[in-house]
Structure formats: structure tokens, C-alpha cells
């Protein structure tokens, strides 16, 4: 059947992005005129009933009523029976409403487990490889612990900040240099932006936060915490030079990664490399650009041809 007003069918992958009826992406998709919509997601949206409602409402608008009606009929009773102090009546009502919701949606909401594709997938093999630190990495690791030993009490609440610094060391020492340069560039950009858009004299620039806390006050607190972690920011500079990040030999992990990538390239395999650190990905790309194309003298790997980069930011 042809739809004269738009496509015959609209398929949305990663449909968990449609979790807010007022979000721009939701509004834009709803403007696409079509009689059939399919939403695909691997996220268990039912853990958040309003997000679940938004996805269902996108597929079949108005089927569950307004958000206010859904909240009163399903969300509140179901959530009310999930507390540790919920009464037996609360639990009974929760089960009843959950069953009603399931029965209403089972006609067009389908849940598929891994068994659906299990026979079509090759057997999964997981290898956990332990890589030794290089001599430079061990030296920096020990120096960091020595330098910050006197600050152990102050740093007690900064575990993740310390972890991130040490993660740079064990990924590749050159990341310490790159991170510092990036922080410097960001500070320069902020300084220019603040100079051009300084509204500090305006009352409208002070946003109220809980307990009367001002946005500027909270920013100052975060800045102080960041400055504390940078009090000994030069602890590593005596052991590194400006070319440290150019040497892959300073990191066993990087040597192994490049070896795996080269071997996979020879075999025609594709590889996914994940990292939570954008700076680490920058460094990996630097070394990828130095890899020579097999059989082609003077030809090196290029982004967009030999490798691709995708950055995904969680909301």
C-alpha cells in the first residue's frame, strides 16, 4: 500500500533515544507522515515506565492515553508496589496493572532474547590478556604514588580522579602530555569565550540551585577540586620529553593493539576498539596514521579508508 504523504514504513534503530515526548528528535520523527512505525532497541526500557510509554506512544500514538493518564493508571501503581515497605495490597495492585499493561501491548510489542539469533552467530571466544607495564610506565606509576602519598587523606574522595590519571599512565605515558595540552587549549577557548560573552554583572546570569547554591559557586567548587588534583601536575614532566607520545614502545598495550590490528588487516578481519578516553583514541589514531599499507611503499593508513572513528556520548 502506498502512502502518498510519506514513506510506507519508518524504522528507528536505537529507539531508546525516543525517551522524552518533548525531545527534538522525538518531535522531528513524529512529523514524518507514515502509517507504520517500527522501533528497535536493546535497552530494557520497561525499567523506566515513562520512557517505555514514550516509545510505545511513538509507535502507536494515543494508544495508552495521555502521559498523565498513563502515570495514574500504570506508572504510579506499578512503582508503588516495588518498594521495600510496600504492603501486600500494593504488590497485588502492581501485579494486576503490570498484567493489564502486558496484555494490552503484546499485540505489537515483541521481546526477543538471544535464542533468536543464537544459531546464526559463531561461537563467542573471550581472551583476557595481561600486559606488563614498560619500564617508563612502572617508573611513573611509582612516582605518582610517592608524590601523592602525603595527600592521601585529601584525595580520599577523589578515587576516580586518581584512577583516570593512572589509566593514562598504563595506556601510554604520552597521554599525560596530550591531556595537558588539551586542557591548555580548553582554557584558552574558555578565556576568549568569557571575554566575548561576560555577563557577570547581570542578575540573569545567576542560576539558582538547590539550597540556595549558585551555579557560579558550584563551578568554583568543581574548579577548586580540579586545581587540587593539578597541584602536583608537573610530577611526571622530569621523566617525559616532547617526543614520548610518538614512541609506541613506551606502552605494552599499544604495541599489542597495533600488532593485532596489522594481523587482522592481513586476514581481512574487522576490529572494534573501544575506549572511554577520547585522548586515548586520539593517540591510537596517531599511530594508525603511521602504519604502512602492505605492499605499497610510502602509503600509510588513512582515516575514512583504513579506519573509522565513532564517538558516542551517553545522555
VEXVO-222658 format. One record per residue (C-alpha): residue number from 1; residue in one letter; z, x negated, y negated. Coordinates in Angstrom, 3 decimals, m for minus. Each point is the difference from the previous one (the first is absolute). Layout:
N
 num residu       zz       xx       yy
 NUM      A        Z        X        Y
...
% end
This chain:
315
 num residu       zz       xx       yy
   1      X    0.000    0.000    0.000
   2      X   m0.999   m1.450   m3.347
   3      X    2.408    0.088   m2.924
   4      X   m2.008    0.338   m3.203
   5      X    2.940   m1.050   m2.150
   6      X    0.804   m3.312    1.656
   7      X    0.218   m1.874    3.301
   8      X    0.302    1.914    3.255
   9      X    3.143   m1.912    0.939
  10      X    2.459   m2.333   m1.734
  11      X    1.832   m2.539    2.168
  12      X    2.934   m1.874   m1.539
  13      X    1.392   m3.010    1.837
  14      X    3.475   m1.325   m0.911
  15      X    0.864    3.585   m0.966
  16      X    3.645   m0.914   m0.577
  17      X   m1.199   m0.995   m3.469
  18      X   m0.218    3.748   m0.687
  19      X    3.761    0.380   m0.258
  20      X    0.289    1.473   m3.470
  21      X   m1.848    3.108   m1.155
  22      X   m0.064   m1.281   m3.569
  23      X   m1.286   m3.478    0.847
  24      X   m3.375   m0.932   m1.477
  25      X   m1.503   m0.772    3.412
  26      X    1.059    3.408    1.329
  27      X   m1.388    1.835   m3.005
  28      X   m3.269   m1.928    0.177
  29      X   m0.490    0.748    3.695
  30      X    0.770    3.677   m0.468
  31      X   m2.827    0.229   m2.534
  32      X   m2.496   m0.847    2.741
  33      X   m1.457    3.359    0.987
  34      X   m0.180    0.264    3.770
  35      X    0.899    2.531    2.662
  36      X    1.416   m2.541    2.474
  37      X    2.527   m2.730   m0.523
  38      X    1.418   m2.453    2.520
  39      X    3.023   m2.193   m0.757
  40      X    0.708   m3.006    2.237
  41      X    3.243   m1.964   m0.104
  42      X    2.104   m2.169    2.264
  43      X    3.152    0.514   m2.042
  44      X    2.632    2.493    1.234
  45      X   m0.155    2.180   m3.099
  46      X    2.305    2.597    1.503
  47      X    2.878   m2.379   m0.774
  48      X   m0.508    1.160   m3.580
  49      X   m0.709    3.716    0.059
  50      X   m1.363    0.247   m3.538
  51      X   m2.484   m2.791    0.704
  52      X   m0.913    1.799    3.193
  53      X   m0.466    3.209   m2.017
  54      X   m2.309   m1.777   m2.473
  55      X   m2.274   m1.216    2.791
  56      X   m0.142    3.438    1.642
  57      X   m0.592    1.642   m3.370
  58      X   m2.917   m2.365   m0.587
  59      X   m1.622    0.958    3.311
  60      X    0.713    3.728   m0.303
  61      X    1.096    0.779   m3.530
  62      X    2.551    2.795   m0.332
  63      X    0.554    0.384    3.752
  64      X    3.696   m0.880   m0.327
  65      X    0.389    1.727   m3.340
  66      X    1.125   m1.726   m3.162
  67      X    2.120   m3.141    0.109
  68      X    2.967    2.072   m1.171
  69      X   m0.484    2.473    2.847
  70      X   m0.392   m2.801    2.539
  71      X    3.153   m1.691   m1.250
  72      X    2.068    3.167    0.350
  73      X   m1.496    1.099    3.314
  74      X   m0.259   m3.301    1.853
  75      X    1.092   m3.160   m1.773
  76      X    3.515    1.005   m1.036
  77      X    0.982    1.713    3.294
  78      X   m1.432   m2.826    2.115
  79      X    1.634   m2.778   m2.034
  80      X    3.256    1.973   m0.175
  81      X    0.316   m0.225    3.774
  82      X   m0.498   m3.754    0.204
  83      X    3.272   m1.154   m1.578
  84      X    2.946   m1.392    1.946
  85      X    2.173    2.840   m1.310
  86      X   m2.558    2.758    0.657
  87      X    1.484    3.046    1.692
  88      X   m1.308    1.470    3.239
  89      X   m1.565    2.829   m2.020
  90      X   m1.776   m2.565   m2.214
  91      X   m1.406   m1.744    3.077
  92      X   m1.073    3.324    1.514
  93      X   m1.858    1.018   m3.163
  94      X   m1.588   m3.464   m0.210
  95      X   m1.369    0.294    3.536
  96      X   m1.321    3.491   m0.677
  97      X   m1.799   m0.989   m3.206
  98      X   m1.374   m3.182    1.587
  99      X   m1.404    2.060    2.882
 100      X   m1.571    2.526   m2.382
 101      X   m1.590   m2.798   m2.060
 102      X   m1.348   m1.686    3.122
 103      X   m1.480    3.261    1.318
 104      X   m1.670    0.751   m3.323
 105      X   m1.618   m3.419   m0.265
 106      X   m0.937   m0.776    3.598
 107      X   m3.391    1.656   m0.446
 108      X   m1.247   m2.668   m2.383
 109      X    2.600   m2.796    0.007
 110      X   m0.501   m2.276    2.995
 111      X    2.269   m2.854    1.020
 112      X   m1.537   m2.662    2.205
 113      X    1.903   m2.837    1.642
 114      X   m1.146   m3.401    1.239
 115      X   m0.928    1.536    3.352
 116      X   m3.152    1.433   m1.596
 117      X   m1.540   m3.451   m0.530
 118      X    1.990   m2.007    2.530
 119      X   m2.804   m0.146    2.553
 120      X   m2.557   m1.037   m2.622
 121      X    1.980   m2.941   m1.373
 122      X    0.101   m3.475    1.555
 123      X    3.400   m1.183    1.238
 124      X    2.206   m1.223   m2.810
 125      X    1.221   m3.580    0.107
 126      X    2.677   m1.263   m2.365
 127      X    0.621   m3.720   m0.485
 128      X    3.010   m1.225   m1.949
 129      X   m0.550   m3.603   m1.075
 130      X    2.786   m2.190   m1.337
 131      X   m1.275   m2.606   m2.447
 132      X    2.007   m3.049   m1.042
 133      X    0.531   m0.778   m3.661
 134      X   m1.777   m3.019   m1.393
 135      X    2.035   m2.948   m1.245
 136      X   m0.442    1.169   m3.599
 137      X    1.019    3.555    0.873
 138      X    3.179   m1.193    1.727
 139      X    0.831   m2.156   m3.017
 140      X   m0.479    2.884   m2.449
 141      X    1.907    2.423    2.208
 142      X    3.004   m2.329    0.112
 143      X   m0.209   m0.732   m3.734
 144      X    0.009    3.712   m0.823
 145      X    3.154    0.534    2.048
 146      X    1.678   m3.021   m1.593
 147      X   m0.903    1.007   m3.560
 148      X    1.171    3.595    0.398
 149      X    3.120   m0.683    2.051
 150      X    2.127    0.019   m3.164
 151      X   m1.485    3.370   m0.936
 152      X    0.700    1.629    3.354
 153      X    2.466    2.490   m1.446
 154      X   m2.306    1.010   m2.854
 155      X   m2.977    0.189    2.328
 156      X    1.800    2.209    2.488
 157      X   m1.791    3.050   m1.354
 158      X   m3.371   m1.767   m0.269
 159      X   m0.812   m0.411    3.670
 160      X   m3.569    1.285   m0.295
 161      X   m0.683   m2.188   m3.041
 162      X    1.074   m3.064    2.012
 163      X   m2.000    1.187    2.982
 164      X   m3.161    0.279   m2.112
 165      X    0.420   m3.541   m1.297
 166      X    0.517   m1.431    3.489
 167      X   m2.948    2.065    1.262
 168      X   m2.175   m1.895   m2.471
 169      X    1.289   m3.258    1.445
 170      X   m0.693    0.860    3.627
 171      X   m3.404    1.534   m0.773
 172      X   m1.129   m2.992   m2.071
 173      X    1.895   m2.098   m2.587
 174      X   m2.917    0.312   m2.439
 175      X    0.908    3.660   m0.450
 176      X    2.960   m1.101   m2.107
 177      X   m2.408   m1.555   m2.474
 178      X   m2.391    2.929    0.057
 179      X    2.811    2.533   m0.486
 180      X    1.303   m1.931   m3.000
 181      X   m3.459   m0.092   m1.580
 182      X   m0.446    3.723    0.556
 183      X    3.397    0.743   m1.561
 184      X   m1.001   m2.107   m2.993
 185      X   m3.270    1.897   m0.387
 186      X    1.800    3.336    0.238
 187      X    2.479   m1.052   m2.683
 188      X   m2.871   m0.956   m2.296
 189      X   m1.698    3.355    0.573
 190      X    3.259    1.852   m0.642
 191      X    0.577   m1.963   m3.191
 192      X   m3.448    0.910   m1.340
 193      X    0.394    3.642    1.029
 194      X    3.440    0.233   m1.614
 195      X   m1.345   m1.576   m3.193
 196      X   m2.827    2.528   m0.193
 197      X    2.025    3.072    1.000
 198      X    3.521   m0.720   m1.273
 199      X    1.602    3.402   m0.620
 200      X    3.581   m1.204    0.263
 201      X    0.894    1.620   m3.309
 202      X   m1.028    3.438    1.239
 203      X    2.612    2.325    1.497
 204      X   m2.695    1.372    2.302
 205      X   m0.139   m3.357    1.774
 206      X    3.512    0.402    1.458
 207      X   m0.153    1.922    3.247
 208      X    3.249    1.533    1.230
 209      X    1.079   m0.781    3.542
 210      X    2.969    1.263    2.059
 211      X    3.469   m0.588   m1.448
 212      X   m1.456   m0.600   m3.434
 213      X   m1.596   m3.264    1.051
 214      X   m3.006   m1.004   m2.080
 215      X   m3.259   m1.235    1.496
 216      X    0.302   m3.155   m2.084
 217      X    3.521   m0.618    1.332
 218      X   m1.161    0.302    3.593
 219      X   m2.956   m2.306   m0.695
 220      X    2.382   m2.553   m1.536
 221      X    2.207    0.155    3.100
 222      X   m2.985   m0.565    2.283
 223      X   m1.131   m2.858   m2.219
 224      X    3.446   m1.633    0.180
 225      X   m0.037    0.267    3.789
 226      X   m3.458   m1.555    0.077
 227      X    1.068   m2.761   m2.383
 228      X    2.964   m0.791    2.221
 229      X   m2.310   m0.580    2.946
 230      X   m2.040   m2.284   m2.258
 231      X    2.990   m2.017   m1.241
 232      X   m0.878   m2.659    2.543
 233      X   m3.724    0.758   m0.090
 234      X   m0.871   m3.702   m0.088
 235      X    1.804   m0.780    3.258
 236      X   m3.283   m0.612    1.833
 237      X   m2.114   m1.784   m2.620
 238      X    1.133   m3.533    0.876
 239      X   m1.380    0.461    3.528
 240      X   m3.342    1.558   m0.925
 241      X   m2.984   m1.142   m1.992
 242      X   m2.813    1.958   m1.602
 243      X   m2.167   m0.341    3.105
 244      X    2.550    1.156    2.588
 245      X   m1.553    3.465    0.299
 246      X   m3.361   m1.607    0.830
 247      X    1.327   m1.592    3.207
 248      X    0.104    2.332    2.993
 249      X    1.896   m2.644    2.013
 250      X    3.194    0.875   m1.872
 251      X    0.209    3.273    1.973
 252      X   m0.169    0.346    3.756
 253      X   m0.563    3.744   m0.348
 254      X   m3.038   m0.520   m2.212
 255      X   m1.509   m2.624    2.313
 256      X    0.380    2.380    2.936
 257      X   m1.419    2.949   m1.960
 258      X   m3.111   m1.932   m1.042
 259      X   m0.520   m1.218    3.577
 260      X    0.207    3.590    1.294
 261      X   m2.435    1.241   m2.636
 262      X   m2.533   m2.737    0.759
 263      X    0.185    0.666    3.736
 264      X   m0.357    3.745   m0.489
 265      X   m2.973   m0.606   m2.287
 266      X   m1.692   m2.018    2.749
 267      X    0.627    2.816    2.496
 268      X   m1.166    2.701   m2.412
 269      X    3.424    1.660   m0.100
 270      X    1.481    1.676   m3.064
 271      X    3.543   m0.759   m1.138
 272      X    2.462    1.903   m2.181
 273      X    2.500   m2.145   m1.909
 274      X    2.969    1.807   m1.555
 275      X    2.423   m1.301   m2.605
 276      X    2.487    1.636   m2.355
 277      X   m0.528   m2.864   m2.450
 278      X   m3.015    0.180   m2.304
 279      X    0.466   m3.682   m0.844
 280      X   m0.229   m0.875    3.690
 281      X   m3.268    1.929    0.225
 282      X   m1.265   m1.923   m3.039
 283      X    0.769   m3.280    1.758
 284      X   m1.610    1.143    3.260
 285      X   m3.142    0.907   m1.938
 286      X   m0.008   m3.433   m1.614
 287      X   m0.137   m1.664    3.409
 288      X   m2.532    2.494    1.331
 289      X   m2.341   m1.014   m2.809
 290      X    0.247   m3.591    1.292
 291      X   m1.105    0.874    3.553
 292      X   m3.495   m1.160    0.806
 293      X   m2.469    2.411    1.558
 294      X   m0.767   m1.246    3.512
 295      X   m3.389   m1.670    0.238
 296      X   m0.631    0.115   m3.747
 297      X    0.788   m3.213   m1.819
 298      X    1.377    0.550   m3.485
 299      X    0.402    3.773    0.535
 300      X    3.504    1.431   m0.268
 301      X    1.615    3.351    0.709
 302      X   m0.318    2.588   m2.764
 303      X    2.047    3.055   m0.847
 304      X   m1.913    3.205    0.611
 305      X   m2.055   m1.649    2.713
 306      X    2.234   m2.017    2.307
 307      X    3.271    1.691   m0.932
 308      X    1.198    3.047   m1.870
 309      X    3.273    0.737   m1.725
 310      X    1.681    3.356   m0.346
 311      X    3.249    0.572   m1.885
 312      X    2.001    3.097    0.879
 313      X    2.927    0.991   m2.206
 314      X    2.633    2.398    1.281
 315      X    1.035    2.734   m2.381
% end
